[in-house]
Each structure stands twice: as C-alpha cells, then as structure tokens.
Amino acid sequence: MVSQNQSVRPKQAAELLGIGVATFWRWLKDRPDMPKARKLSPRCTVFDAGELIAWRDAQGKEPQQ
C-alpha cells in the first residue's frame, strides 16, 4: 500500500495508476497535465504519490454543463 505522502519509483507509479511502465512513460511525454518527475540523481527518478493519486482521481471528471 502506498501512502499519499511518499515518493514512488516509476514502476510503483505505473502500478498505482493501473498501467504498464511503458504506458506510464508515454503518458508522461504525451499528457502535459501529469505530475512531473523529481530527479534525485542521474539514475533515480521519483514521483509524488499524492500528486499521482489526485491526478488519477481527476481523470474523466469533466465539468457539468
């Protein structure tokens, strides 16, 4: 279980969103509204779990007219 106030690696982020790792990287490239990565070092990239969860929950919720 991932806490909202923790950082997750790309594989965990993809699992949190229910998608594959390749799809996760493609979404990062193609969807400008996705939460941004944080580089801890040249070989360590993490994402804020709370931001990912909020983004995931906001998808598909279009304003009512």
PyMOL Python script that loads the backbone (N, CA, C, O; Angstrom):
from pymol import cmd

cmd.read_pdbstr("""\
ATOM      1  N   MET A   1       0.846  -1.181   0.000  1.00  0.00           N
ATOM      2  CA  MET A   1       0.000   0.000   0.000  1.00  0.00           C
ATOM      3  C   MET A   1       0.887   1.239   0.000  1.00  0.00           C
ATOM      4  O   MET A   1       1.847   1.328   0.765  1.00  0.00           O
ATOM      5  N   VAL A   2       0.562   2.172  -0.847  1.00  0.00           N
ATOM      6  CA  VAL A   2       1.342   3.394  -0.982  1.00  0.00           C
ATOM      7  C   VAL A   2       0.656   4.518  -0.221  1.00  0.00           C
ATOM      8  O   VAL A   2      -0.544   4.751  -0.371  1.00  0.00           O
ATOM      9  N   SER A   3       1.438   5.205   0.594  1.00  0.00           N
ATOM     10  CA  SER A   3       0.921   6.358   1.322  1.00  0.00           C
ATOM     11  C   SER A   3       0.945   7.582   0.417  1.00  0.00           C
ATOM     12  O   SER A   3       1.817   7.693  -0.446  1.00  0.00           O
ATOM     13  N   GLN A   4      -0.001   8.505   0.601  1.00  0.00           N
ATOM     14  CA  GLN A   4      -0.074   9.680  -0.252  1.00  0.00           C
ATOM     15  C   GLN A   4       1.098  10.619  -0.055  1.00  0.00           C
ATOM     16  O   GLN A   4       1.385  11.434  -0.932  1.00  0.00           O
ATOM     17  N   ASN A   5       1.779  10.526   1.070  1.00  0.00           N
ATOM     18  CA  ASN A   5       2.890  11.440   1.316  1.00  0.00           C
ATOM     19  C   ASN A   5       4.239  10.759   1.131  1.00  0.00           C
ATOM     20  O   ASN A   5       5.190  11.034   1.862  1.00  0.00           O
ATOM     21  N   GLN A   6       4.313   9.877   0.155  1.00  0.00           N
ATOM     22  CA  GLN A   6       5.578   9.212  -0.110  1.00  0.00           C
ATOM     23  C   GLN A   6       5.951   9.346  -1.573  1.00  0.00           C
ATOM     24  O   GLN A   6       5.096   9.595  -2.424  1.00  0.00           O
ATOM     25  N   SER A   7       7.228   9.179  -1.859  1.00  0.00           N
ATOM     26  CA  SER A   7       7.715   9.189  -3.240  1.00  0.00           C
ATOM     27  C   SER A   7       7.749   7.762  -3.748  1.00  0.00           C
ATOM     28  O   SER A   7       8.058   6.831  -3.005  1.00  0.00           O
ATOM     29  N   VAL A   8       7.427   7.600  -5.029  1.00  0.00           N
ATOM     30  CA  VAL A   8       7.426   6.273  -5.633  1.00  0.00           C
ATOM     31  C   VAL A   8       8.268   6.284  -6.896  1.00  0.00           C
ATOM     32  O   VAL A   8       8.376   7.299  -7.584  1.00  0.00           O
ATOM     33  N   ARG A   9       8.858   5.139  -7.184  1.00  0.00           N
ATOM     34  CA  ARG A   9       9.635   4.978  -8.404  1.00  0.00           C
ATOM     35  C   ARG A   9       8.664   4.754  -9.569  1.00  0.00           C
ATOM     36  O   ARG A   9       7.482   4.499  -9.343  1.00  0.00           O
ATOM     37  N   PRO A  10       9.151   4.847 -10.813  1.00  0.00           N
ATOM     38  CA  PRO A  10       8.257   4.715 -11.971  1.00  0.00           C
ATOM     39  C   PRO A  10       7.438   3.417 -11.996  1.00  0.00           C
ATOM     40  O   PRO A  10       6.262   3.443 -12.360  1.00  0.00           O
ATOM     41  N   LYS A  11       8.031   2.304 -11.620  1.00  0.00           N
ATOM     42  CA  LYS A  11       7.283   1.044 -11.626  1.00  0.00           C
ATOM     43  C   LYS A  11       6.123   1.096 -10.637  1.00  0.00           C
ATOM     44  O   LYS A  11       5.016   0.666 -10.960  1.00  0.00           O
ATOM     45  N   GLN A  12       6.366   1.622  -9.432  1.00  0.00           N
ATOM     46  CA  GLN A  12       5.305   1.755  -8.437  1.00  0.00           C
ATOM     47  C   GLN A  12       4.248   2.759  -8.908  1.00  0.00           C
ATOM     48  O   GLN A  12       3.055   2.558  -8.684  1.00  0.00           O
ATOM     49  N   ALA A  13       4.685   3.826  -9.555  1.00  0.00           N
ATOM     50  CA  ALA A  13       3.754   4.841 -10.059  1.00  0.00           C
ATOM     51  C   ALA A  13       2.826   4.230 -11.102  1.00  0.00           C
ATOM     52  O   ALA A  13       1.623   4.489 -11.093  1.00  0.00           O
ATOM     53  N   ALA A  14       3.380   3.422 -11.997  1.00  0.00           N
ATOM     54  CA  ALA A  14       2.566   2.762 -13.013  1.00  0.00           C
ATOM     55  C   ALA A  14       1.548   1.828 -12.359  1.00  0.00           C
ATOM     56  O   ALA A  14       0.386   1.798 -12.764  1.00  0.00           O
ATOM     57  N   GLU A  15       1.978   1.068 -11.355  1.00  0.00           N
ATOM     58  CA  GLU A  15       1.060   0.168 -10.647  1.00  0.00           C
ATOM     59  C   GLU A  15      -0.044   0.960  -9.957  1.00  0.00           C
ATOM     60  O   GLU A  15      -1.200   0.537  -9.948  1.00  0.00           O
ATOM     61  N   LEU A  16       0.305   2.104  -9.382  1.00  0.00           N
ATOM     62  CA  LEU A  16      -0.673   2.952  -8.713  1.00  0.00           C
ATOM     63  C   LEU A  16      -1.747   3.430  -9.684  1.00  0.00           C
ATOM     64  O   LEU A  16      -2.910   3.569  -9.308  1.00  0.00           O
ATOM     65  N   LEU A  17      -1.357   3.683 -10.935  1.00  0.00           N
ATOM     66  CA  LEU A  17      -2.289   4.137 -11.955  1.00  0.00           C
ATOM     67  C   LEU A  17      -2.964   2.984 -12.689  1.00  0.00           C
ATOM     68  O   LEU A  17      -3.894   3.206 -13.464  1.00  0.00           O
ATOM     69  N   GLY A  18      -2.505   1.754 -12.453  1.00  0.00           N
ATOM     70  CA  GLY A  18      -3.103   0.594 -13.092  1.00  0.00           C
ATOM     71  C   GLY A  18      -2.704   0.436 -14.552  1.00  0.00           C
ATOM     72  O   GLY A  18      -3.481  -0.065 -15.364  1.00  0.00           O
ATOM     73  N   ILE A  19      -1.484   0.869 -14.883  1.00  0.00           N
ATOM     74  CA  ILE A  19      -0.992   0.785 -16.257  1.00  0.00           C
ATOM     75  C   ILE A  19       0.398   0.162 -16.251  1.00  0.00           C
ATOM     76  O   ILE A  19       0.993  -0.028 -15.191  1.00  0.00           O
ATOM     77  N   GLY A  20       0.914  -0.156 -17.440  1.00  0.00           N
ATOM     78  CA  GLY A  20       2.257  -0.674 -17.569  1.00  0.00           C
ATOM     79  C   GLY A  20       3.289   0.448 -17.517  1.00  0.00           C
ATOM     80  O   GLY A  20       2.956   1.621 -17.680  1.00  0.00           O
ATOM     81  N   VAL A  21       4.539   0.074 -17.289  1.00  0.00           N
ATOM     82  CA  VAL A  21       5.613   1.060 -17.179  1.00  0.00           C
ATOM     83  C   VAL A  21       5.808   1.807 -18.496  1.00  0.00           C
ATOM     84  O   VAL A  21       6.004   3.023 -18.487  1.00  0.00           O
ATOM     85  N   ALA A  22       5.758   1.105 -19.624  1.00  0.00           N
ATOM     86  CA  ALA A  22       5.919   1.768 -20.923  1.00  0.00           C
ATOM     87  C   ALA A  22       4.798   2.779 -21.162  1.00  0.00           C
ATOM     88  O   ALA A  22       5.043   3.875 -21.667  1.00  0.00           O
ATOM     89  N   THR A  23       3.580   2.413 -20.803  1.00  0.00           N
ATOM     90  CA  THR A  23       2.447   3.344 -20.934  1.00  0.00           C
ATOM     91  C   THR A  23       2.638   4.544 -20.017  1.00  0.00           C
ATOM     92  O   THR A  23       2.329   5.673 -20.397  1.00  0.00           O
ATOM     93  N   PHE A  24       3.142   4.306 -18.815  1.00  0.00           N
ATOM     94  CA  PHE A  24       3.398   5.401 -17.878  1.00  0.00           C
ATOM     95  C   PHE A  24       4.357   6.419 -18.484  1.00  0.00           C
ATOM     96  O   PHE A  24       4.090   7.619 -18.439  1.00  0.00           O
ATOM     97  N   TRP A  25       5.469   5.957 -19.050  1.00  0.00           N
ATOM     98  CA  TRP A  25       6.442   6.877 -19.660  1.00  0.00           C
ATOM     99  C   TRP A  25       5.839   7.591 -20.865  1.00  0.00           C
ATOM    100  O   TRP A  25       6.114   8.770 -21.089  1.00  0.00           O
ATOM    101  N   ARG A  26       5.021   6.887 -21.639  1.00  0.00           N
ATOM    102  CA  ARG A  26       4.370   7.527 -22.789  1.00  0.00           C
ATOM    103  C   ARG A  26       3.402   8.611 -22.330  1.00  0.00           C
ATOM    104  O   ARG A  26       3.360   9.695 -22.912  1.00  0.00           O
ATOM    105  N   TRP A  27       2.623   8.321 -21.288  1.00  0.00           N
ATOM    106  CA  TRP A  27       1.709   9.322 -20.763  1.00  0.00           C
ATOM    107  C   TRP A  27       2.463  10.550 -20.273  1.00  0.00           C
ATOM    108  O   TRP A  27       2.008  11.675 -20.481  1.00  0.00           O
ATOM    109  N   LEU A  28       3.608  10.354 -19.626  1.00  0.00           N
ATOM    110  CA  LEU A  28       4.402  11.499 -19.160  1.00  0.00           C
ATOM    111  C   LEU A  28       4.811  12.387 -20.328  1.00  0.00           C
ATOM    112  O   LEU A  28       4.841  13.611 -20.205  1.00  0.00           O
ATOM    113  N   LYS A  29       5.121  11.772 -21.446  1.00  0.00           N
ATOM    114  CA  LYS A  29       5.536  12.518 -22.630  1.00  0.00           C
ATOM    115  C   LYS A  29       4.343  13.189 -23.313  1.00  0.00           C
ATOM    116  O   LYS A  29       4.454  14.325 -23.772  1.00  0.00           O
ATOM    117  N   ASP A  30       3.211  12.498 -23.382  1.00  0.00           N
ATOM    118  CA  ASP A  30       2.071  12.959 -24.171  1.00  0.00           C
ATOM    119  C   ASP A  30       1.041  13.785 -23.397  1.00  0.00           C
ATOM    120  O   ASP A  30       0.262  14.516 -24.008  1.00  0.00           O
ATOM    121  N   ARG A  31       1.023  13.687 -22.097  1.00  0.00           N
ATOM    122  CA  ARG A  31      -0.001  14.376 -21.297  1.00  0.00           C
ATOM    123  C   ARG A  31       0.653  15.456 -20.430  1.00  0.00           C
ATOM    124  O   ARG A  31       1.248  15.145 -19.398  1.00  0.00           O
ATOM    125  N   PRO A  32       0.546  16.701 -20.838  1.00  0.00           N
ATOM    126  CA  PRO A  32       1.213  17.778 -20.094  1.00  0.00           C
ATOM    127  C   PRO A  32       0.651  18.006 -18.693  1.00  0.00           C
ATOM    128  O   PRO A  32       1.303  18.648 -17.870  1.00  0.00           O
ATOM    129  N   ASP A  33      -0.553  17.491 -18.406  1.00  0.00           N
ATOM    130  CA  ASP A  33      -1.159  17.700 -17.086  1.00  0.00           C
ATOM    131  C   ASP A  33      -0.713  16.676 -16.043  1.00  0.00           C
ATOM    132  O   ASP A  33      -1.070  16.799 -14.871  1.00  0.00           O
ATOM    133  N   MET A  34       0.056  15.676 -16.448  1.00  0.00           N
ATOM    134  CA  MET A  34       0.526  14.669 -15.490  1.00  0.00           C
ATOM    135  C   MET A  34       1.534  15.268 -14.524  1.00  0.00           C
ATOM    136  O   MET A  34       2.295  16.162 -14.894  1.00  0.00           O
ATOM    137  N   PRO A  35       1.544  14.781 -13.280  1.00  0.00           N
ATOM    138  CA  PRO A  35       2.543  15.263 -12.314  1.00  0.00           C
ATOM    139  C   PRO A  35       3.961  15.014 -12.826  1.00  0.00           C
ATOM    140  O   PRO A  35       4.237  14.002 -13.472  1.00  0.00           O
ATOM    141  N   LYS A  36       4.837  15.942 -12.529  1.00  0.00           N
ATOM    142  CA  LYS A  36       6.213  15.878 -13.022  1.00  0.00           C
ATOM    143  C   LYS A  36       7.100  15.022 -12.125  1.00  0.00           C
ATOM    144  O   LYS A  36       6.846  14.856 -10.932  1.00  0.00           O
ATOM    145  N   ALA A  37       8.138  14.492 -12.738  1.00  0.00           N
ATOM    146  CA  ALA A  37       9.123  13.670 -12.040  1.00  0.00           C
ATOM    147  C   ALA A  37      10.069  14.551 -11.231  1.00  0.00           C
ATOM    148  O   ALA A  37      10.235  15.740 -11.504  1.00  0.00           O
ATOM    149  N   ARG A  38      10.680  13.933 -10.234  1.00  0.00           N
ATOM    150  CA  ARG A  38      11.730  14.580  -9.464  1.00  0.00           C
ATOM    151  C   ARG A  38      12.976  13.711  -9.593  1.00  0.00           C
ATOM    152  O   ARG A  38      12.963  12.529  -9.250  1.00  0.00           O
ATOM    153  N   LYS A  39      14.045  14.312 -10.088  1.00  0.00           N
ATOM    154  CA  LYS A  39      15.305  13.577 -10.256  1.00  0.00           C
ATOM    155  C   LYS A  39      16.111  13.692  -8.964  1.00  0.00           C
ATOM    156  O   LYS A  39      16.522  14.788  -8.582  1.00  0.00           O
ATOM    157  N   LEU A  40      16.336  12.567  -8.294  1.00  0.00           N
ATOM    158  CA  LEU A  40      17.153  12.570  -7.089  1.00  0.00           C
ATOM    159  C   LEU A  40      18.626  12.434  -7.435  1.00  0.00           C
ATOM    160  O   LEU A  40      19.496  12.927  -6.719  1.00  0.00           O
ATOM    161  N   SER A  41      18.887  11.762  -8.536  1.00  0.00           N
ATOM    162  CA  SER A  41      20.243  11.593  -9.050  1.00  0.00           C
ATOM    163  C   SER A  41      20.093  11.229 -10.529  1.00  0.00           C
ATOM    164  O   SER A  41      18.972  11.026 -10.995  1.00  0.00           O
ATOM    165  N   PRO A  42      21.188  11.143 -11.271  1.00  0.00           N
ATOM    166  CA  PRO A  42      21.052  10.811 -12.700  1.00  0.00           C
ATOM    167  C   PRO A  42      20.322   9.496 -12.965  1.00  0.00           C
ATOM    168  O   PRO A  42      19.740   9.320 -14.036  1.00  0.00           O
ATOM    169  N   ARG A  43      20.347   8.576 -12.008  1.00  0.00           N
ATOM    170  CA  ARG A  43      19.707   7.274 -12.223  1.00  0.00           C
ATOM    171  C   ARG A  43      18.535   6.998 -11.289  1.00  0.00           C
ATOM    172  O   ARG A  43      18.084   5.857 -11.185  1.00  0.00           O
ATOM    173  N   CYS A  44      18.035   8.032 -10.607  1.00  0.00           N
ATOM    174  CA  CYS A  44      16.935   7.828  -9.673  1.00  0.00           C
ATOM    175  C   CYS A  44      15.869   8.904  -9.880  1.00  0.00           C
ATOM    176  O   CYS A  44      16.079  10.076  -9.566  1.00  0.00           O
ATOM    177  N   THR A  45      14.730   8.484 -10.411  1.00  0.00           N
ATOM    178  CA  THR A  45      13.597   9.368 -10.658  1.00  0.00           C
ATOM    179  C   THR A  45      12.446   8.912  -9.775  1.00  0.00           C
ATOM    180  O   THR A  45      12.143   7.721  -9.704  1.00  0.00           O
ATOM    181  N   VAL A  46      11.805   9.863  -9.104  1.00  0.00           N
ATOM    182  CA  VAL A  46      10.664   9.542  -8.254  1.00  0.00           C
ATOM    183  C   VAL A  46       9.502  10.478  -8.571  1.00  0.00           C
ATOM    184  O   VAL A  46       9.670  11.523  -9.198  1.00  0.00           O
ATOM    185  N   PHE A  47       8.313  10.067  -8.115  1.00  0.00           N
ATOM    186  CA  PHE A  47       7.091  10.832  -8.301  1.00  0.00           C
ATOM    187  C   PHE A  47       6.384  10.922  -6.960  1.00  0.00           C
ATOM    188  O   PHE A  47       6.482  10.011  -6.137  1.00  0.00           O
ATOM    189  N   ASP A  48       5.679  12.009  -6.741  1.00  0.00           N
ATOM    190  CA  ASP A  48       4.918  12.191  -5.514  1.00  0.00           C
ATOM    191  C   ASP A  48       3.627  11.378  -5.627  1.00  0.00           C
ATOM    192  O   ASP A  48       2.815  11.618  -6.521  1.00  0.00           O
ATOM    193  N   ALA A  49       3.443  10.426  -4.728  1.00  0.00           N
ATOM    194  CA  ALA A  49       2.276   9.538  -4.786  1.00  0.00           C
ATOM    195  C   ALA A  49       0.981  10.319  -4.635  1.00  0.00           C
ATOM    196  O   ALA A  49      -0.001  10.011  -5.311  1.00  0.00           O
ATOM    197  N   GLY A  50       0.957  11.316  -3.770  1.00  0.00           N
ATOM    198  CA  GLY A  50      -0.249  12.120  -3.583  1.00  0.00           C
ATOM    199  C   GLY A  50      -0.657  12.850  -4.844  1.00  0.00           C
ATOM    200  O   GLY A  50      -1.843  12.920  -5.168  1.00  0.00           O
ATOM    201  N   GLU A  51       0.322  13.398  -5.564  1.00  0.00           N
ATOM    202  CA  GLU A  51       0.033  14.087  -6.826  1.00  0.00           C
ATOM    203  C   GLU A  51      -0.514  13.109  -7.861  1.00  0.00           C
ATOM    204  O   GLU A  51      -1.455  13.426  -8.588  1.00  0.00           O
ATOM    205  N   LEU A  52       0.083  11.915  -7.924  1.00  0.00           N
ATOM    206  CA  LEU A  52      -0.390  10.910  -8.883  1.00  0.00           C
ATOM    207  C   LEU A  52      -1.816  10.466  -8.567  1.00  0.00           C
ATOM    208  O   LEU A  52      -2.638  10.318  -9.471  1.00  0.00           O
ATOM    209  N   ILE A  53      -2.106  10.256  -7.291  1.00  0.00           N
ATOM    210  CA  ILE A  53      -3.445   9.824  -6.896  1.00  0.00           C
ATOM    211  C   ILE A  53      -4.469  10.912  -7.217  1.00  0.00           C
ATOM    212  O   ILE A  53      -5.546  10.620  -7.736  1.00  0.00           O
ATOM    213  N   ALA A  54      -4.134  12.162  -6.909  1.00  0.00           N
ATOM    214  CA  ALA A  54      -5.048  13.267  -7.206  1.00  0.00           C
ATOM    215  C   ALA A  54      -5.274  13.387  -8.708  1.00  0.00           C
ATOM    216  O   ALA A  54      -6.399  13.614  -9.151  1.00  0.00           O
ATOM    217  N   TRP A  55      -4.206  13.234  -9.495  1.00  0.00           N
ATOM    218  CA  TRP A  55      -4.329  13.308 -10.956  1.00  0.00           C
ATOM    219  C   TRP A  55      -5.209  12.175 -11.465  1.00  0.00           C
ATOM    220  O   TRP A  55      -6.105  12.392 -12.280  1.00  0.00           O
ATOM    221  N   ARG A  56      -4.948  10.967 -10.979  1.00  0.00           N
ATOM    222  CA  ARG A  56      -5.739   9.794 -11.387  1.00  0.00           C
ATOM    223  C   ARG A  56      -7.215   9.995 -11.070  1.00  0.00           C
ATOM    224  O   ARG A  56      -8.074   9.717 -11.906  1.00  0.00           O
ATOM    225  N   ASP A  57      -7.510  10.475  -9.871  1.00  0.00           N
ATOM    226  CA  ASP A  57      -8.900  10.646  -9.451  1.00  0.00           C
ATOM    227  C   ASP A  57      -9.603  11.756 -10.235  1.00  0.00           C
ATOM    228  O   ASP A  57     -10.827  11.732 -10.361  1.00  0.00           O
ATOM    229  N   ALA A  58      -8.859  12.719 -10.758  1.00  0.00           N
ATOM    230  CA  ALA A  58      -9.446  13.823 -11.516  1.00  0.00           C
ATOM    231  C   ALA A  58      -9.726  13.458 -12.977  1.00  0.00           C
ATOM    232  O   ALA A  58     -10.460  14.177 -13.655  1.00  0.00           O
ATOM    233  N   GLN A  59      -9.167  12.376 -13.464  1.00  0.00           N
ATOM    234  CA  GLN A  59      -9.361  11.983 -14.855  1.00  0.00           C
ATOM    235  C   GLN A  59     -10.794  11.544 -15.090  1.00  0.00           C
ATOM    236  O   GLN A  59     -11.373  10.808 -14.292  1.00  0.00           O
ATOM    237  N   GLY A  60     -11.353  12.003 -16.188  1.00  0.00           N
ATOM    238  CA  GLY A  60     -12.713  11.619 -16.557  1.00  0.00           C
ATOM    239  C   GLY A  60     -13.799  12.396 -15.857  1.00  0.00           C
ATOM    240  O   GLY A  60     -14.986  12.139 -16.063  1.00  0.00           O
ATOM    241  N   LYS A  61     -13.405  13.339 -15.035  1.00  0.00           N
ATOM    242  CA  LYS A  61     -14.403  14.153 -14.334  1.00  0.00           C
ATOM    243  C   LYS A  61     -14.508  15.506 -15.031  1.00  0.00           C
ATOM    244  O   LYS A  61     -13.892  16.486 -14.612  1.00  0.00           O
ATOM    245  N   GLU A  62     -15.292  15.541 -16.095  1.00  0.00           N
ATOM    246  CA  GLU A  62     -15.495  16.776 -16.852  1.00  0.00           C
ATOM    247  C   GLU A  62     -16.539  17.627 -16.133  1.00  0.00           C
ATOM    248  O   GLU A  62     -17.466  17.089 -15.527  1.00  0.00           O
ATOM    249  N   PRO A  63     -16.394  18.948 -16.197  1.00  0.00           N
ATOM    250  CA  PRO A  63     -17.397  19.821 -15.573  1.00  0.00           C
ATOM    251  C   PRO A  63     -18.775  19.624 -16.215  1.00  0.00           C
ATOM    252  O   PRO A  63     -18.879  19.444 -17.428  1.00  0.00           O
ATOM    253  N   GLN A  64     -19.812  19.659 -15.405  1.00  0.00           N
ATOM    254  CA  GLN A  64     -21.185  19.527 -15.884  1.00  0.00           C
ATOM    255  C   GLN A  64     -21.642  20.841 -16.504  1.00  0.00           C
ATOM    256  O   GLN A  64     -21.343  21.911 -15.974  1.00  0.00           O
ATOM    257  N   GLN A  65     -22.368  20.773 -17.631  1.00  0.00           N
ATOM    258  CA  GLN A  65     -22.875  21.996 -18.262  1.00  0.00           C
ATOM    259  C   GLN A  65     -24.375  22.049 -18.184  1.00  0.00           C
ATOM    260  O   GLN A  65     -24.984  23.006 -18.663  1.00  0.00           O
TER     261      GLN A  65
END
""", "prot")
cmd.dss("prot")
cmd.show_as("cartoon", "prot")
cmd.util.cbc("prot")
cmd.orient("prot")
